[in-house]
Amino acid sequence: MTKVRKAVLPVAGLGTRVLPATKVVPKEMLPVFDRPALQYVVDEAIAAGIEHFVFVTGRNKGAIEDYFDKAFELDATLEAKGKTDLLAELNAFLPEAGACSFVRQQAPLGLGHAVWCARDVIGDESFAVMLPDMIMVDETPCLKSMTDAHARTGGNIIAVEAVPRADVSKYGVVDIGERAGDRLSRLKGMVEKPKAEDAPSNLMISGRYILEPSIFDRLADQNPGAGGEIQLTDAMVRLMAKRDFYAFEFGGRTYDTGSKLGYLETFVALALQNAEHGEAAAAMIKRFASTLD
């Protein structure tokens, strides 16, 4: 099996659910405690062995390119002031030179269209798709577990996780078949936002995928689906008729930064998990909560 070396990160969205915070700041760059939300997703990719990042951007997303570049004035200032530890921390975040590509999605035509925009950079190899709104936390990073599984099975792998059956109508839901390994099952189908009584399972499609390059052929002529957009799920259903698909059942915790309360939950949770400041953050939150009684 070929190694999964590249990841597509669709970052062209406007972040309307968290306006006005995202009027001038890309939603992916909103800070989650001590770093931008996007950094957590990139860190997960690096832990999985990803070597090249394809950011599918739009207008007013220049801050993302700047973040993954050297800031010479800042570096010089930190060095002059002797803040070498902070300088080393900043440089540790940077991917290697040439490891990032930025392509434009000129119109908001859906996730499937965003992935299709990365086709020339991906080429003829399997690749990951990582939704930057979703920060997925587990002892073994989600994408790492998926790339390990892909090394054994090949094919296409989609991260799924359990939700209350009453909530399945909010999500894409999968129909799973026989087990294919630890937390891995063959996929028989997918249904977009089914009624609870019609859902084949309570496993929703989450924010991580490993896809074969043949998905681009399906996306190229995919008709618009829900919301009038090119849906990645629709193209995957078509590809499933020809190629193997697997569901990886993610057992960690997913935080969704795409809404105001979801962003708040993510900020608090990752502040509490921070190795250096978590204990102090917990004490601070307790003091604040006590004033609400």
Backbone as CSV, one residue per row, in Angstrom:
resi,resn,N_x,N_y,N_z,CA_x,CA_y,CA_z,C_x,C_y,C_z
1,MET,0.833,-1.183,0.000,0.000,0.000,0.000,0.881,1.251,0.000
2,THR,0.482,2.259,-0.781,1.233,3.503,-0.800,0.923,4.318,0.443
3,LYS,1.928,5.016,0.938,1.788,5.845,2.134,0.902,7.052,1.825
4,VAL,0.072,7.427,2.782,-0.732,8.644,2.647,0.159,9.822,3.032
5,ARG,0.554,10.606,2.032,1.521,11.682,2.255,0.896,13.073,2.271
6,LYS,-0.280,13.223,1.660,-0.849,14.552,1.481,-2.210,14.652,2.161
7,ALA,-2.508,15.854,2.632,-3.807,16.115,3.254,-4.401,17.381,2.674
8,VAL,-5.698,17.334,2.390,-6.446,18.491,1.921,-7.204,19.081,3.102
9,LEU,-7.036,20.380,3.307,-7.736,21.082,4.383,-8.578,22.190,3.767
10,PRO,-9.896,22.015,3.685,-10.763,23.042,3.107,-10.948,24.191,4.094
11,VAL,-10.393,25.345,3.774,-10.422,26.487,4.704,-11.012,27.734,4.050
12,ALA,-11.873,27.529,3.045,-12.433,28.674,2.323,-13.729,29.191,2.928
13,GLY,-14.296,28.481,3.914,-15.584,28.866,4.476,-15.552,30.231,5.140
14,LEU,-16.707,30.877,5.170,-16.803,32.239,5.704,-16.973,32.280,7.223
15,GLY,-17.337,31.167,7.834,-17.519,31.162,9.280,-18.699,31.989,9.737
16,THR,-19.807,31.909,8.996,-20.965,32.761,9.303,-21.570,32.446,10.668
17,ARG,-21.398,31.220,11.158,-22.005,30.854,12.446,-21.269,31.472,13.628
18,VAL,-20.087,32.038,13.390,-19.362,32.679,14.483,-19.073,34.152,14.197
19,LEU,-19.840,34.756,13.281,-19.765,36.188,13.100,-20.242,36.894,14.377
20,PRO,-19.728,38.096,14.691,-18.819,38.924,13.895,-17.334,38.623,14.086
21,ALA,-16.996,37.601,14.911,-15.584,37.315,15.174,-14.811,37.020,13.901
22,THR,-15.499,36.475,12.891,-14.822,36.054,11.666,-14.943,37.068,10.528
23,LYS,-15.347,38.281,10.847,-15.471,39.289,9.786,-14.124,39.573,9.139
24,VAL,-13.065,39.655,9.933,-11.729,39.932,9.386,-10.717,38.848,9.744
25,VAL,-11.076,37.943,10.645,-10.171,36.857,11.039,-10.742,35.542,10.515
26,PRO,-9.987,34.773,9.734,-10.490,33.467,9.290,-10.893,32.613,10.490
27,LYS,-12.015,31.914,10.356,-12.488,31.112,11.493,-11.448,30.088,11.923
28,GLU,-10.661,29.598,10.973,-9.640,28.591,11.294,-8.509,29.174,12.136
29,MET,-8.391,30.509,12.140,-7.319,31.158,12.881,-7.772,31.702,14.229
30,LEU,-9.032,31.506,14.584,-9.468,31.903,15.923,-8.673,31.119,16.959
31,PRO,-8.189,31.786,17.998,-7.362,31.074,18.979,-8.176,30.115,19.823
32,VAL,-7.640,28.924,20.005,-8.181,27.960,20.958,-7.118,27.814,22.043
33,PHE,-7.287,28.556,23.070,-6.354,28.734,24.175,-5.045,29.363,23.698
34,ASP,-4.038,28.564,23.318,-2.727,29.148,23.058,-2.275,29.058,21.608
35,ARG,-3.173,28.642,20.708,-2.793,28.546,19.293,-4.056,28.568,18.441
36,PRO,-3.921,28.866,17.158,-5.109,28.856,16.288,-5.725,27.466,16.205
37,ALA,-7.021,27.424,15.995,-7.714,26.141,15.874,-7.066,25.273,14.807
38,LEU,-6.654,25.881,13.700,-6.089,25.129,12.589,-4.809,24.401,12.984
39,GLN,-4.062,24.950,13.947,-2.806,24.320,14.336,-3.040,22.935,14.926
40,TYR,-4.122,22.750,15.674,-4.424,21.440,16.250,-4.622,20.401,15.145
41,VAL,-5.284,20.798,14.065,-5.552,19.873,12.966,-4.252,19.542,12.228
42,VAL,-3.427,20.549,12.005,-2.139,20.312,11.355,-1.251,19.415,12.220
43,ASP,-1.268,19.640,13.530,-0.483,18.780,14.428,-0.931,17.325,14.319
44,GLU,-2.245,17.114,14.223,-2.768,15.759,14.061,-2.260,15.133,12.763
45,ALA,-2.237,15.939,11.701,-1.757,15.444,10.416,-0.276,15.071,10.473
46,ILE,0.507,15.916,11.117,1.942,15.638,11.236,2.173,14.345,12.004
47,ALA,1.389,14.138,13.071,1.517,12.905,13.857,1.180,11.669,13.029
48,ALA,0.384,11.848,11.974,0.005,10.738,11.099,0.981,10.556,9.944
49,GLY,2.019,11.364,9.896,3.018,11.224,8.844,2.739,12.025,7.587
50,ILE,1.793,12.952,7.645,1.503,13.782,6.465,2.701,14.681,6.175
51,GLU,3.076,14.738,4.906,4.252,15.490,4.481,3.901,16.761,3.710
52,HIS,2.691,16.806,3.140,2.330,17.965,2.311,0.889,18.358,2.614
53,PHE,0.680,19.641,2.821,-0.632,20.179,3.180,-1.165,21.017,2.023
54,VAL,-2.394,20.705,1.607,-3.040,21.451,0.536,-4.203,22.224,1.161
55,PHE,-4.019,23.529,1.319,-5.049,24.378,1.897,-5.908,24.937,0.759
56,VAL,-7.195,24.628,0.792,-8.121,25.150,-0.210,-8.731,26.412,0.389
57,THR,-8.291,27.565,-0.104,-8.613,28.839,0.525,-9.601,29.637,-0.323
58,GLY,-9.980,30.777,0.211,-10.813,31.735,-0.502,-10.305,33.139,-0.219
59,ARG,-11.095,34.120,-0.575,-10.712,35.498,-0.307,-10.642,35.755,1.192
60,ASN,-9.763,36.693,1.568,-9.582,37.108,2.966,-9.040,35.997,3.855
61,LYS,-8.286,35.083,3.263,-7.690,33.998,4.036,-6.160,34.106,4.078
62,GLY,-5.648,35.287,3.778,-4.197,35.459,3.733,-3.506,35.184,5.058
63,ALA,-4.231,35.348,6.166,-3.622,35.111,7.470,-3.173,33.660,7.620
64,ILE,-3.838,32.742,6.924,-3.441,31.334,7.010,-2.086,31.130,6.342
65,GLU,-1.908,31.720,5.165,-0.608,31.609,4.495,0.487,32.259,5.330
66,ASP,0.193,33.415,5.921,1.202,34.107,6.726,1.578,33.284,7.954
67,TYR,0.607,32.603,8.539,0.878,31.846,9.753,1.863,30.715,9.487
68,PHE,1.743,30.084,8.322,2.632,28.973,7.996,3.855,29.442,7.206
69,ASP,4.305,30.636,7.499,5.485,31.217,6.863,6.381,31.796,7.958
70,LYS,7.614,32.075,7.610,8.528,32.738,8.545,8.086,34.184,8.734
71,ALA,8.159,34.654,9.975,7.896,36.064,10.291,9.235,36.667,10.735
72,PHE,9.977,37.176,9.771,11.360,37.567,10.039,11.462,38.680,11.082
73,GLU,10.552,39.654,11.018,10.617,40.753,11.986,10.372,40.235,13.398
74,LEU,9.363,39.358,13.552,9.074,38.787,14.868,10.237,37.944,15.355
75,ASP,10.787,37.111,14.467,11.923,36.267,14.851,13.095,37.118,15.322
76,ALA,13.388,38.196,14.583,14.516,39.063,14.941,14.285,39.740,16.284
77,THR,13.055,40.152,16.534,12.732,40.810,17.800,12.888,39.855,18.969
78,LEU,12.360,38.636,18.816,12.475,37.653,19.893,13.934,37.289,20.160
79,GLU,14.714,37.167,19.080,16.130,36.825,19.257,16.879,37.952,19.945
80,ALA,16.572,39.184,19.551,17.250,40.333,20.151,16.936,40.458,21.636
81,LYS,15.748,40.051,22.028,15.338,40.142,23.437,15.694,38.877,24.223
82,GLY,16.353,37.935,23.567,16.791,36.740,24.257,15.689,35.745,24.554
83,LYS,14.546,35.869,23.868,13.426,34.954,24.107,13.543,33.750,23.174
84,THR,14.632,33.011,23.370,14.958,31.918,22.456,13.988,30.739,22.593
85,ASP,13.478,30.514,23.801,12.526,29.410,23.972,11.249,29.670,23.176
86,LEU,10.749,30.887,23.232,9.540,31.232,22.485,9.800,31.179,20.983
87,LEU,10.990,31.626,20.570,11.354,31.567,19.156,11.401,30.119,18.670
88,ALA,11.972,29.245,19.466,12.033,27.827,19.091,10.641,27.219,19.016
89,GLU,9.752,27.633,19.918,8.384,27.120,19.895,7.662,27.545,18.625
90,LEU,7.837,28.797,18.225,7.199,29.278,17.001,7.733,28.537,15.778
91,ASN,9.031,28.356,15.714,9.617,27.687,14.554,9.253,26.211,14.497
92,ALA,8.974,25.610,15.652,8.581,24.202,15.671,7.224,23.992,15.014
93,PHE,6.372,25.039,14.962,5.067,24.935,14.334,5.148,24.921,12.816
94,LEU,6.256,25.402,12.254,6.335,25.593,10.812,6.559,24.275,10.067
95,PRO,5.742,23.984,9.058,6.065,22.849,8.176,7.360,23.137,7.427
96,GLU,7.946,22.107,6.865,9.176,22.294,6.106,8.911,23.151,4.871
97,ALA,9.964,23.782,4.375,9.829,24.615,3.182,9.277,23.784,2.027
98,GLY,8.274,24.325,1.352,7.663,23.641,0.221,6.616,22.620,0.592
99,ALA,6.303,22.483,1.893,5.364,21.460,2.335,3.916,21.936,2.326
100,CYS,3.675,23.191,1.959,2.311,23.726,1.926,1.983,24.242,0.529
101,SER,0.803,23.897,0.056,0.269,24.456,-1.183,-1.052,25.140,-0.866
102,PHE,-1.337,26.225,-1.597,-2.565,26.978,-1.392,-3.275,27.125,-2.731
103,VAL,-4.493,26.588,-2.799,-5.283,26.697,-4.023,-6.584,27.406,-3.688
104,ARG,-7.159,28.113,-4.659,-8.350,28.920,-4.436,-9.615,28.193,-4.859
105,GLN,-10.611,28.249,-3.991,-11.969,27.878,-4.360,-12.706,29.205,-4.568
106,GLN,-12.913,29.575,-5.832,-13.393,30.920,-6.119,-14.836,31.170,-5.712
107,ALA,-15.624,30.109,-5.528,-17.026,30.261,-5.148,-17.378,29.166,-4.143
108,PRO,-18.287,29.437,-3.212,-18.648,28.456,-2.183,-19.590,27.391,-2.725
109,LEU,-19.034,26.428,-3.452,-19.843,25.424,-4.140,-19.890,24.093,-3.402
110,GLY,-19.425,24.054,-2.152,-19.557,22.846,-1.369,-18.238,22.139,-1.085
111,LEU,-18.286,21.210,-0.112,-17.088,20.474,0.287,-16.530,19.651,-0.861
112,GLY,-17.410,19.002,-1.619,-16.930,18.207,-2.740,-16.164,19.043,-3.744
113,HIS,-16.661,20.231,-4.027,-15.970,21.127,-4.957,-14.638,21.573,-4.381
114,ALA,-14.601,21.842,-3.067,-13.341,22.248,-2.437,-12.288,21.163,-2.581
115,VAL,-12.671,19.911,-2.345,-11.722,18.803,-2.503,-11.276,18.695,-3.959
116,TRP,-12.199,18.840,-4.886,-11.873,18.762,-6.316,-10.855,19.829,-6.709
117,CYS,-10.899,20.984,-6.071,-9.951,22.050,-6.387,-8.499,21.652,-6.107
118,ALA,-8.294,20.628,-5.290,-6.942,20.191,-4.928,-6.398,19.112,-5.841
119,ARG,-7.130,18.758,-6.901,-6.814,17.571,-7.699,-5.414,17.613,-8.313
120,ASP,-4.983,18.752,-8.830,-3.691,18.801,-9.513,-2.524,18.685,-8.541
121,VAL,-2.717,19.156,-7.317,-1.649,19.042,-6.321,-1.581,17.613,-5.775
122,ILE,-2.734,16.984,-5.600,-2.760,15.613,-5.065,-2.208,14.623,-6.086
123,GLY,-2.615,14.761,-7.334,-2.143,13.830,-8.349,-2.771,12.454,-8.190
124,ASP,-2.008,11.423,-8.520,-2.532,10.057,-8.569,-2.122,9.272,-7.324
125,GLU,-2.550,9.728,-6.168,-2.246,9.007,-4.935,-3.362,9.221,-3.925
126,SER,-3.512,8.270,-3.018,-4.495,8.412,-1.957,-4.109,9.574,-1.046
127,PHE,-5.107,10.205,-0.459,-4.858,11.418,0.323,-5.879,11.513,1.447
128,ALA,-5.567,12.355,2.426,-6.478,12.610,3.540,-7.251,13.897,3.295
129,VAL,-8.447,13.957,3.843,-9.222,15.187,3.930,-9.503,15.423,5.401
130,MET,-9.210,16.636,5.872,-9.382,16.966,7.281,-10.204,18.248,7.387
131,LEU,-11.376,18.156,8.008,-12.214,19.340,8.177,-11.676,20.160,9.348
132,PRO,-11.283,21.404,9.108,-10.603,22.172,10.144,-11.506,22.635,11.274
133,ASP,-12.826,22.581,11.094,-13.737,22.917,12.194,-13.697,21.870,13.300
134,MET,-13.256,20.669,12.962,-13.329,19.533,13.880,-11.950,19.272,14.487
135,ILE,-11.840,19.478,15.787,-10.626,19.134,16.515,-10.907,17.819,17.234
136,MET,-10.182,16.770,16.836,-10.468,15.411,17.311,-9.336,14.952,18.223
137,VAL,-9.688,14.660,19.461,-8.699,14.402,20.507,-8.804,12.950,20.958
138,ASP,-7.678,12.252,20.934,-7.611,10.884,21.426,-6.155,10.580,21.757
139,GLU,-5.927,9.516,22.530,-4.556,9.155,22.887,-3.729,8.906,21.638
140,THR,-4.278,8.170,20.678,-3.683,8.057,19.347,-4.489,8.952,18.417
141,PRO,-3.863,9.952,17.789,-4.621,10.873,16.940,-5.452,10.134,15.892
142,CYS,-6.629,10.670,15.607,-7.573,9.991,14.717,-6.942,9.652,13.376
143,LEU,-6.316,10.617,12.723,-5.773,10.351,11.394,-4.643,9.334,11.448
144,LYS,-3.877,9.304,12.521,-2.829,8.297,12.678,-3.427,6.896,12.693
145,SER,-4.527,6.704,13.446,-5.200,5.407,13.459,-5.701,5.043,12.073
146,MET,-6.182,6.044,11.339,-6.718,5.788,10.005,-5.616,5.439,9.007
147,THR,-4.488,6.144,9.069,-3.400,5.825,8.139,-2.805,4.458,8.452
148,ASP,-2.763,4.085,9.727,-2.300,2.734,10.085,-3.233,1.682,9.494
149,ALA,-4.551,1.932,9.594,-5.517,0.998,9.020,-5.393,0.948,7.503
150,HIS,-5.186,2.108,6.889,-5.063,2.165,5.431,-3.849,1.385,4.939
151,ALA,-2.787,1.391,5.734,-1.594,0.637,5.350,-1.888,-0.859,5.258
152,ARG,-2.915,-1.320,5.999,-3.285,-2.735,5.971,-4.344,-3.036,4.910
153,THR,-5.279,-2.121,4.708,-6.443,-2.432,3.873,-6.456,-1.728,2.526
154,GLY,-5.784,-0.560,2.428,-5.955,0.253,1.235,-7.374,0.784,1.167
155,GLY,-7.820,1.132,-0.033,-9.182,1.597,-0.208,-9.427,2.973,0.361
156,ASN,-10.675,3.219,0.735,-11.123,4.502,1.261,-11.601,4.298,2.691
157,ILE,-11.259,5.216,3.572,-11.624,5.092,4.979,-12.260,6.400,5.444
158,ILE,-13.381,6.279,6.158,-14.098,7.444,6.670,-14.200,7.321,8.174
159,ALA,-13.878,8.379,8.900,-14.058,8.379,10.348,-15.534,8.552,10.669
160,VAL,-16.019,7.741,11.591,-17.407,7.846,12.052,-17.397,7.822,13.569
161,GLU,-18.470,8.341,14.164,-18.607,8.252,15.614,-20.069,8.211,16.000
162,ALA,-20.313,7.607,17.149,-21.683,7.387,17.597,-22.307,8.685,18.089
163,VAL,-23.582,8.868,17.751,-24.383,9.974,18.257,-25.702,9.399,18.759
164,PRO,-26.410,10.102,19.627,-27.737,9.622,20.026,-28.626,9.427,18.807
165,ARG,-29.374,8.325,18.784,-30.193,8.041,17.611,-31.175,9.171,17.321
166,ALA,-31.603,9.880,18.334,-32.530,10.989,18.126,-31.905,12.121,17.318
167,ASP,-30.568,12.135,17.231,-29.872,13.228,16.538,-29.399,12.863,15.139
168,VAL,-29.665,11.638,14.682,-29.078,11.205,13.408,-29.565,12.039,12.226
169,SER,-30.725,12.669,12.347,-31.249,13.461,11.222,-30.425,14.707,10.948
170,LYS,-29.452,15.012,11.801,-28.588,16.182,11.609,-27.358,15.858,10.772
171,TYR,-27.106,14.570,10.514,-25.813,14.169,9.975,-25.946,13.209,8.786
172,GLY,-24.812,13.006,8.120,-24.689,11.873,7.240,-24.421,10.638,8.078
173,VAL,-25.122,9.545,7.800,-25.044,8.328,8.621,-24.632,7.161,7.732
174,VAL,-23.830,6.252,8.286,-23.305,5.144,7.492,-24.024,3.845,7.817
175,ASP,-23.993,2.944,6.847,-24.503,1.578,6.988,-23.285,0.669,6.943
176,ILE,-22.974,0.009,8.054,-21.744,-0.770,8.121,-22.030,-2.255,7.955
177,GLY,-21.007,-2.956,7.454,-21.090,-4.390,7.254,-20.178,-5.125,8.204
178,GLU,-19.472,-6.147,7.684,-18.660,-6.998,8.546,-17.435,-6.256,9.062
179,ARG,-16.956,-6.710,10.210,-15.769,-6.120,10.801,-14.554,-6.428,9.937
180,ALA,-13.632,-5.457,9.889,-12.424,-5.617,9.093,-11.169,-5.372,9.926
181,GLY,-11.336,-5.221,11.226,-10.209,-4.956,12.103,-10.673,-4.199,13.324
182,ASP,-9.719,-3.790,14.170,-10.036,-3.050,15.383,-10.683,-1.715,15.030
183,ARG,-11.936,-1.540,15.434,-12.714,-0.313,15.179,-12.878,-0.032,13.684
184,LEU,-12.713,-1.053,12.853,-12.815,-0.891,11.412,-13.860,-1.852,10.855
185,SER,-14.749,-1.334,10.008,-15.789,-2.154,9.382,-15.909,-1.780,7.919
186,ARG,-16.343,-2.738,7.120,-16.655,-2.418,5.728,-17.913,-1.553,5.671
187,LEU,-17.940,-0.667,4.707,-19.081,0.221,4.528,-19.992,-0.332,3.438
188,LYS,-21.281,-0.334,3.718,-22.260,-0.758,2.721,-22.993,0.421,2.100
189,GLY,-23.049,1.533,2.789,-23.776,2.667,2.245,-23.730,3.864,3.165
190,MET,-24.257,4.977,2.677,-24.351,6.215,3.442,-25.693,6.858,3.147
191,VAL,-26.254,7.512,4.149,-27.530,8.202,4.001,-27.377,9.598,4.591
192,GLU,-27.797,10.608,3.846,-27.673,11.986,4.319,-28.915,12.379,5.111
193,LYS,-28.708,12.684,6.405,-29.746,13.203,7.296,-31.043,12.383,7.270
194,PRO,-30.943,11.111,7.614,-32.159,10.271,7.606,-33.032,10.539,8.832
195,LYS,-34.287,10.159,8.743,-35.141,10.139,9.920,-34.612,9.068,10.880
196,ALA,-34.841,9.278,12.170,-34.305,8.350,13.171,-34.773,6.922,12.914
197,GLU,-36.042,6.769,12.528,-36.569,5.425,12.322,-36.043,4.776,11.047
198,ASP,-35.477,5.573,10.125,-34.969,5.026,8.867,-33.453,4.880,8.843
199,ALA,-32.776,5.382,9.863,-31.311,5.396,9.853,-30.750,3.981,9.969
200,PRO,-29.746,3.638,9.167,-29.156,2.294,9.233,-28.278,2.085,10.458
201,SER,-27.880,3.159,11.122,-27.072,3.059,12.340,-27.145,4.409,13.043
202,ASN,-26.398,4.539,14.127,-26.272,5.839,14.788,-24.853,6.368,14.646
203,LEU,-24.157,5.938,13.590,-22.776,6.358,13.341,-22.753,7.471,12.295
204,MET,-22.374,8.664,12.738,-22.329,9.801,11.817,-20.963,9.890,11.157
205,ILE,-20.947,10.444,9.956,-19.689,10.734,9.264,-19.026,11.907,9.962
206,SER,-17.792,11.715,10.390,-17.069,12.748,11.119,-16.149,13.509,10.174
207,GLY,-15.128,14.148,10.703,-14.366,15.109,9.914,-13.048,14.653,9.341
208,ARG,-12.841,13.331,9.194,-11.590,12.829,8.647,-11.886,11.759,7.595
209,TYR,-11.141,11.809,6.487,-11.323,10.868,5.385,-9.954,10.491,4.823
210,ILE,-9.846,9.286,4.309,-8.753,8.908,3.408,-9.419,8.429,2.126
211,LEU,-9.064,9.059,1.011,-9.755,8.798,-0.246,-8.763,8.458,-1.355
212,GLU,-9.201,7.595,-2.247,-8.416,7.293,-3.440,-8.577,8.412,-4.465
213,PRO,-7.591,8.605,-5.335,-7.668,9.706,-6.302,-8.810,9.567,-7.299
214,SER,-9.370,8.373,-7.442,-10.507,8.204,-8.356,-11.731,8.993,-7.918
215,ILE,-11.726,9.517,-6.687,-12.842,10.357,-6.244,-12.936,11.622,-7.101
216,PHE,-11.800,12.070,-7.657,-11.820,13.298,-8.451,-12.651,13.135,-9.723
217,ASP,-12.634,11.935,-10.313,-13.452,11.703,-11.505,-14.937,11.832,-11.171
218,ARG,-15.329,11.347,-10.007,-16.738,11.465,-9.607,-17.094,12.908,-9.289
219,LEU,-16.185,13.613,-8.628,-16.461,15.010,-8.289,-16.540,15.894,-9.529
220,ALA,-15.806,15.533,-10.569,-15.762,16.366,-11.773,-17.132,16.490,-12.431
221,ASP,-17.959,15.431,-12.364,-19.281,15.500,-13.000,-20.406,15.289,-11.989
222,GLN,-20.112,15.548,-10.713,-21.120,15.363,-9.671,-22.180,16.462,-9.742
223,ASN,-23.438,16.072,-9.785,-24.519,17.051,-9.773,-24.656,17.670,-8.383
224,PRO,-25.109,18.920,-8.310,-25.331,19.531,-6.998,-26.329,18.720,-6.179
225,GLY,-26.090,18.670,-4.880,-26.967,17.943,-3.976,-27.583,18.866,-2.953
226,ALA,-27.522,18.471,-1.686,-28.129,19.262,-0.618,-27.574,20.684,-0.619
227,GLY,-28.488,21.652,-0.486,-28.084,23.044,-0.467,-27.621,23.583,-1.797
228,GLY,-27.829,22.802,-2.882,-27.367,23.240,-4.186,-25.862,23.182,-4.346
229,GLU,-25.174,22.423,-3.476,-23.720,22.354,-3.490,-23.239,20.979,-3.952
230,ILE,-21.980,20.931,-4.371,-21.349,19.663,-4.736,-20.951,18.960,-3.447
231,GLN,-21.637,17.867,-3.126,-21.437,17.186,-1.856,-20.431,16.046,-2.000
232,LEU,-19.454,16.019,-1.117,-18.471,14.935,-1.115,-19.144,13.591,-0.860
233,THR,-20.148,13.583,0.018,-20.844,12.332,0.316,-21.465,11.722,-0.935
234,ASP,-22.064,12.541,-1.783,-22.686,12.026,-3.004,-21.657,11.348,-3.907
235,ALA,-20.496,11.970,-4.031,-19.448,11.376,-4.871,-18.916,10.084,-4.256
236,MET,-18.828,10.031,-2.934,-18.356,8.813,-2.279,-19.338,7.663,-2.486
237,VAL,-20.622,7.957,-2.443,-21.620,6.912,-2.677,-21.448,6.328,-4.073
238,ARG,-21.193,7.163,-5.057,-20.981,6.673,-6.410,-19.707,5.832,-6.510
239,LEU,-18.648,6.275,-5.842,-17.389,5.536,-5.885,-17.499,4.205,-5.151
240,MET,-18.355,4.151,-4.136,-18.516,2.932,-3.335,-18.978,1.747,-4.171
241,ALA,-19.633,2.029,-5.274,-20.091,0.939,-6.147,-18.916,0.231,-6.823
242,LYS,-17.756,0.888,-6.855,-16.601,0.330,-7.563,-15.414,-0.003,-6.652
243,ARG,-15.312,0.691,-5.539,-14.105,0.584,-4.716,-14.461,0.259,-3.269
244,ASP,-13.480,-0.266,-2.517,-13.690,-0.616,-1.120,-13.747,0.634,-0.244
245,PHE,-14.728,0.642,0.649,-14.856,1.700,1.646,-14.927,1.066,3.032
246,TYR,-14.281,1.731,3.999,-14.289,1.272,5.375,-14.697,2.420,6.298
247,ALA,-15.297,2.071,7.423,-15.616,3.037,8.469,-14.692,2.799,9.650
248,PHE,-14.014,3.857,10.088,-13.198,3.792,11.302,-13.966,4.453,12.426
249,GLU,-14.255,3.687,13.471,-15.042,4.203,14.591,-14.129,4.931,15.568
250,PHE,-14.197,6.256,15.512,-13.356,7.093,16.368,-13.876,7.036,17.797
251,GLY,-12.970,6.718,18.728,-13.388,6.549,20.110,-13.003,7.686,21.030
252,GLY,-12.434,8.757,20.476,-12.039,9.895,21.297,-13.145,10.921,21.423
253,ARG,-12.744,12.188,21.513,-13.701,13.278,21.675,-13.501,14.283,20.547
254,THR,-14.600,14.647,19.888,-14.559,15.630,18.819,-15.139,16.952,19.300
255,TYR,-14.421,18.026,19.034,-14.880,19.365,19.370,-15.119,20.134,18.077
256,ASP,-16.280,20.756,17.976,-16.674,21.485,16.772,-16.554,22.975,17.037
257,THR,-15.598,23.627,16.385,-15.368,25.054,16.593,-16.233,25.931,15.692
258,GLY,-17.143,25.316,14.917,-17.873,26.055,13.900,-19.075,26.826,14.388
259,SER,-19.398,26.738,15.681,-20.493,27.521,16.248,-19.973,28.239,17.492
260,LYS,-20.709,29.218,17.969,-20.226,30.011,19.106,-20.081,29.175,20.366
261,LEU,-21.099,28.379,20.697,-20.999,27.555,21.891,-20.023,26.395,21.694
262,GLY,-19.966,25.856,20.476,-18.989,24.818,20.199,-17.569,25.342,20.334
263,TYR,-17.349,26.565,19.878,-16.032,27.195,20.018,-15.686,27.389,21.494
264,LEU,-16.664,27.849,22.273,-16.425,28.045,23.701,-16.078,26.725,24.379
265,GLU,-16.837,25.665,24.065,-16.562,24.356,24.647,-15.153,23.886,24.293
266,THR,-14.771,24.075,23.038,-13.444,23.651,22.589,-12.354,24.409,23.330
267,PHE,-12.532,25.723,23.451,-11.540,26.563,24.129,-11.346,26.098,25.562
268,VAL,-12.450,25.908,26.283,-12.365,25.503,27.688,-11.743,24.113,27.819
269,ALA,-12.205,23.167,26.986,-11.720,21.789,27.096,-10.219,21.706,26.841
270,LEU,-9.741,22.402,25.825,-8.319,22.293,25.500,-7.462,23.139,26.433
271,ALA,-8.037,24.166,27.026,-7.320,24.880,28.086,-7.099,23.960,29.278
272,LEU,-8.120,23.192,29.646,-8.007,22.271,30.777,-7.023,21.138,30.488
273,GLN,-6.872,20.777,29.210,-5.967,19.687,28.844,-4.531,20.150,28.627
274,ASN,-4.302,21.452,28.670,-2.968,21.981,28.422,-2.007,21.553,29.532
275,ALA,-0.874,20.989,29.154,0.059,20.432,30.138,0.612,21.493,31.085
276,GLU,0.851,22.681,30.567,1.478,23.717,31.384,0.464,24.508,32.203
277,HIS,-0.694,24.798,31.620,-1.630,25.726,32.256,-2.962,25.095,32.656
278,GLY,-3.136,23.809,32.420,-4.436,23.182,32.658,-4.916,23.293,34.093
279,GLU,-4.033,23.072,35.050,-4.433,23.119,36.456,-4.871,24.523,36.849
280,ALA,-4.118,25.530,36.421,-4.483,26.909,36.732,-5.774,27.307,36.024
281,ALA,-5.959,26.809,34.801,-7.186,27.108,34.060,-8.396,26.525,34.780
282,ALA,-8.263,25.308,35.314,-9.371,24.681,36.039,-9.741,25.485,37.269
283,ALA,-8.726,25.951,37.999,-8.994,26.757,39.194,-9.688,28.066,38.821
284,MET,-9.261,28.667,37.732,-9.864,29.919,37.282,-11.329,29.717,36.911
285,ILE,-11.624,28.637,36.191,-12.995,28.347,35.776,-13.871,28.079,36.990
286,LYS,-13.343,27.356,37.974,-14.109,27.089,39.189,-14.435,28.376,39.926
287,ARG,-13.461,29.299,40.004,-13.719,30.571,40.683,-14.817,31.349,39.963
288,PHE,-14.761,31.359,38.651,-15.772,32.075,37.892,-17.139,31.438,38.063
289,ALA,-17.189,30.089,37.981,-18.459,29.402,38.107,-19.088,29.632,39.475
290,SER,-18.256,29.772,40.525,-18.799,29.963,41.853,-19.531,31.283,42.005
291,THR,-19.202,32.261,41.166,-19.884,33.549,41.242,-21.257,33.506,40.630
292,LEU,-21.583,32.416,39.900,-22.887,32.322,39.234,-23.948,31.688,40.116
293,ASP,-23.544,31.138,41.262,-24.510,30.466,42.158,-25.470,31.489,42.777
